[in-house]
Amino acid sequence: MVDVAAKAATHRIGIAGGRIDMLPSTLALIESGSAKKGDVLGIARVAGIMAAKKTSDLIPLCHPLALTRVAIEFEVSPASGKSFGSVFCTATVETVGPTGVEMEALTALQVALLTIYDMCKAVDRGMTITDCKLLEKHGGKSGSYIAT
């Protein structure tokens, strides 16, 4: 594990984003709230928050952090033409400390999307999780990063 004792405690933000593509009928189930397992996006939001808090238990050598904020947001994009429907997810994680929260944001994102997959796999095994990446990072000595 990297020694961060000498690093300044600063406000740090990590934002990750990605999406899950699915059949239009699967997206309709999610939007209507009629999926057999319940409120898909509500449960995926809670799963993402829980995952952010457990990142150091899942990723070797990742520092345990006192998170000050975790937000999971979803944007539904209906199918158009021959395209699939999609749910875009953004995970924002914040802390005040000596190391960043990029891993927490990426972990929250992936678990939120995996939860959507798990809750809908009985009706659509062809869902695809894609385009998951760090969108922004702010704070610390290296400053800000914004994906292009």
Secondary structure as UniProt FT lines:
FT   TURN            5..6
FT   STRAND          10..22
FT   HELIX           24..32
FT   TURN            36..37
FT   HELIX           40..53
FT   HELIX           55..58
FT   TURN            60..61
FT   STRAND          67..77
FT   TURN            81..82
FT   STRAND          85..97
FT   HELIX           102..120
FT   TURN            121..123
FT   TURN            125..126
FT   STRAND          128..138
FT   TURN            141..142
FT   STRAND          145..146
//
